[in-house]
Amino acid sequence: MADTAAVKARIRQAFHRAAGTYDQAAVVQREVCQYLADFAASHPCPRPLGRVLDAGCGTGHALPLLAARYPQADLLALDFAPGMLTHVRGHLRVCGDLEQLPLAAASMDAVWSSLAAQWCRPQALFGELARVLRPRGMAWIATLGPETLCELRDAFRAVDDLPHAIDFHCPQTWQRAAESAGFAVCGLQRRPCAALDTDLRGLLRHIKAIGAHTVSHTPRTPLGRKAWHRLAHRYERWRRPDGLLPATYDVILLALERRP
């Protein structure tokens, strides 16, 4: 079994290094953030919002939206990459792991988490969210499903048979884990969101610039020239009629209410 701590350390390091380039490259992240905002509006919190946690806040790009949407709430920005938190301004900041939240029990009225949950074990994540949420508090989550970067996964098959990415969980796994942790699933939606570029190198730069490049359970050596040629040639089958290459993110949206 993979060393969870080692994988987490590599993910944390990747996002820490990406902090300086994240905002310029995070086109998909901003789009998913808007998806989640619209989804949350369709599944409002039944209790007054005094405290809202942005769990996995990155550089804080969702905080202005949350402040405008919930002006009465105190917002807490949490991320496990210290470099990301240095870009957050005007809000309380906490560095912490979503699976071990450094927060008191029943201290939050709602949790917002956009594109962070996929790096967690669902049972551990939802156990912690259930612990820190007050009864009837809401968790609005955008995460990634197993079809994420399907084009890149397909292209790597022309190189070797080794896994080159973490296998993300399907919607049913997220739903079961949420329900077993004491949540009612008020809404579940799945939709694609694509990053686009004219060539593969540009796409990979985008993925790496936001820290979300594929993280396998064991480090990989760089591709040689022949392997790169096979990868790029295979990826061409995904080129769209408008001439752009896509890197598709399989976005899963969840609206969860903590049962009393």
C-alpha positions in Angstrom: 0.0 0.0 0.0 1.2 3.5 -0.8 2.7 5.6 2.0 0.0 8.1 2.6 2.2 10.5 4.5 4.8 10.4 1.6 2.2 11.1 -1.0 0.7 14.0 1.0 4.2 15.4 1.4 4.7 15.4 -2.3 1.3 17.0 -2.9 2.0 19.7 -0.3 5.4 20.5 -1.8 3.9 20.7 -5.3 1.3 23.2 -4.2 3.7 25.2 -2.1 6.0 25.6 -5.1 3.1 26.6 -7.3 1.9 29.4 -5.1 3.6 32.1 -7.1 2.1 31.0 -10.4 -1.2 29.7 -9.3 -3.5 32.7 -9.8 -2.3 33.3 -13.4 -2.8 29.7 -14.4 -5.9 28.7 -12.4 -8.5 29.2 -15.1 -10.1 25.8 -14.5 -10.1 26.5 -10.7 -11.9 29.8 -11.2 -14.5 28.2 -13.4 -15.1 25.4 -11.0 -15.3 27.9 -8.2 -18.2 29.5 -10.0 -19.8 26.1 -10.6 -19.7 25.5 -6.9 -21.0 28.9 -6.0 -24.1 28.4 -8.2 -24.5 24.9 -6.8 -24.3 26.2 -3.2 -27.0 28.8 -4.0 -29.3 26.0 -5.0 -28.6 24.2 -1.7 -28.5 27.0 0.9 -27.6 26.4 4.5 -30.6 26.0 6.8 -28.9 27.6 9.8 -27.5 31.2 10.2 -24.0 31.5 8.9 -21.7 32.9 11.5 -18.5 31.1 10.6 -17.6 29.6 7.2 -14.5 27.6 6.5 -12.8 27.7 3.1 -11.1 24.3 3.3 -8.2 24.1 0.9 -8.4 27.7 0.0 -5.2 27.9 -2.1 -4.4 31.5 -2.7 -7.8 32.6 -1.5 -9.4 33.2 -4.9 -12.8 32.1 -3.6 -12.8 34.4 -0.5 -14.1 37.6 -2.3 -17.0 35.5 -3.7 -17.7 34.0 -0.3 -17.5 37.4 1.4 -20.0 38.9 -1.1 -22.3 36.0 -0.8 -22.2 35.7 3.0 -21.4 39.2 4.3 -22.5 38.4 7.8 -20.1 35.4 8.2 -16.6 35.3 9.5 -14.4 33.5 6.9 -11.5 31.2 7.9 -9.0 30.3 5.2 -7.3 26.9 5.6 -4.7 25.2 3.4 -2.0 22.7 4.0 0.5 24.5 1.7 2.1 27.4 3.6 3.1 29.1 0.4 -0.5 29.4 -0.7 -1.6 31.1 2.6 1.0 33.9 2.1 -1.2 35.2 -0.7 -4.4 35.3 1.4 -5.2 38.8 2.7 -7.9 40.2 5.0 -9.0 36.9 6.5 -8.0 34.6 9.3 -5.5 32.0 8.0 -4.8 28.5 9.3 -2.3 25.9 7.9 -3.7 22.5 8.4 -4.6 19.1 6.9 -8.3 18.5 5.9 -8.0 15.0 7.4 -6.9 16.5 10.8 -8.5 19.9 11.0 -6.9 22.1 13.8 -10.4 23.4 14.7 -12.7 22.8 17.7 -15.7 20.5 17.4 -19.0 22.2 16.3 -17.2 25.5 15.5 -18.3 26.1 11.9 -21.7 26.7 10.3 -20.6 25.8 6.8 -17.6 24.5 4.9 -16.7 25.4 1.3 -14.0 23.3 -0.4 -13.2 23.7 -4.1 -10.7 21.2 -5.7 -9.0 20.1 -2.5 -11.0 17.1 -1.4 -9.6 14.8 -4.1 -6.3 14.7 -2.3 -8.0 13.2 0.8 -9.4 9.9 1.9 -13.2 10.4 1.8 -13.9 8.8 5.1 -11.2 10.8 6.9 -12.3 14.0 5.3 -16.0 13.7 6.0 -15.3 12.5 9.5 -13.5 15.8 10.2 -16.1 17.9 8.4 -18.8 16.3 10.5 -16.8 17.0 13.6 -16.3 20.7 13.1 -19.7 21.5 11.6 -22.6 22.4 13.8 -25.9 20.5 13.4 -27.6 21.3 10.1 -24.5 23.0 8.9 -23.6 22.6 5.2 -20.6 21.4 3.3 -20.3 22.5 -0.3 -17.6 20.5 -2.1 -16.1 20.4 -5.6 -13.8 17.5 -6.2 -12.5 15.4 -9.1 -13.7 12.2 -10.5 -11.9 9.2 -12.2 -12.2 10.7 -15.7 -9.9 13.6 -14.7 -7.1 14.1 -17.3 -8.5 11.2 -19.3 -6.7 12.4 -22.4 -3.4 12.4 -20.6 -4.0 9.0 -19.1 -4.8 7.7 -22.6 -1.7 9.2 -24.1 0.5 7.7 -21.5 -0.6 4.2 -22.6 1.5 4.8 -25.7 4.5 5.1 -23.4 4.1 2.3 -20.8 1.6 0.4 -18.7 2.5 2.2 -15.4 0.1 4.4 -13.6 1.0 8.1 -14.0 -1.8 9.6 -11.9 -3.7 9.1 -8.7 -7.1 7.3 -9.3 -9.7 9.7 -8.1 -12.9 8.4 -6.5 -16.3 8.0 -8.3 -19.4 10.0 -7.2 -20.8 6.9 -5.4 -17.8 6.6 -3.2 -18.1 10.2 -2.1 -21.8 9.8 -1.5 -21.4 6.6 0.6 -18.5 8.1 2.7 -20.6 11.3 3.3 -23.6 9.4 4.4 -21.6 7.1 6.7 -20.1 10.2 8.4 -23.5 11.5 9.3 -24.3 13.7 6.3 -27.5 13.9 4.2 -26.6 14.3 0.6 -28.8 17.2 -0.6 -27.3 17.5 -4.1 -24.8 15.7 -6.3 -23.8 16.8 -9.8 -21.1 15.8 -12.2 -19.8 18.0 -15.1 -16.6 18.3 -17.2 -14.4 21.4 -17.2 -11.5 21.6 -19.7 -8.2 23.5 -19.8 -7.3 24.3 -23.4 -4.0 25.0 -25.2 -2.6 24.8 -28.7 0.0 22.1 -27.8 0.7 19.5 -25.2 3.6 21.3 -23.6 1.4 24.3 -23.0 -1.2 22.1 -21.3 1.4 20.4 -19.1 2.7 23.8 -18.1 -0.8 24.8 -17.1 -1.2 21.6 -15.0 2.2 22.0 -13.3 1.7 25.8 -12.7 -1.3 25.2 -10.5 0.4 22.4 -8.6 -2.0 19.7 -9.8 0.3 17.8 -12.0 -0.2 14.0 -11.8 1.1 12.6 -8.5 1.9 8.9 -8.7 2.7 6.8 -5.7 6.3 6.6 -6.7 8.4 9.4 -8.3 9.0 9.1 -12.0 12.0 10.0 -14.1 11.6 12.5 -16.9 10.4 11.2 -20.3 13.1 10.6 -22.9 12.8 12.0 -26.4 11.2 8.9 -27.9 8.7 8.5 -25.1 7.7 12.2 -25.4 7.2 11.8 -29.1 4.9 8.8 -28.5 3.0 10.7 -25.8 2.5 13.8 -28.0 1.5 11.8 -31.0 -1.1 9.8 -29.1 -2.5 13.0 -27.5 -3.2 14.4 -31.0 -6.2 12.2 -31.3 -7.9 14.5 -28.7 -7.4 17.7 -30.7 -10.7 19.6 -31.1 -12.1 21.0 -34.4 -11.1 24.5 -33.2 -7.5 23.3 -33.1 -7.1 23.2 -29.3 -6.0 20.4 -27.1 -8.1 19.7 -24.0 -7.2 18.6 -20.5 -10.5 17.6 -19.0 -11.3 17.7 -15.3 -14.1 15.4 -14.2 -15.8 17.7 -11.6 -18.0 16.3 -8.9 -20.2 18.7 -6.9 -21.6 17.8 -3.5 -24.0 19.6 -1.1 -24.1 17.9 2.3 -26.1 18.7 5.4 -24.8 17.6 8.8 -27.6 15.7 10.4 -28.6 16.9 13.9 
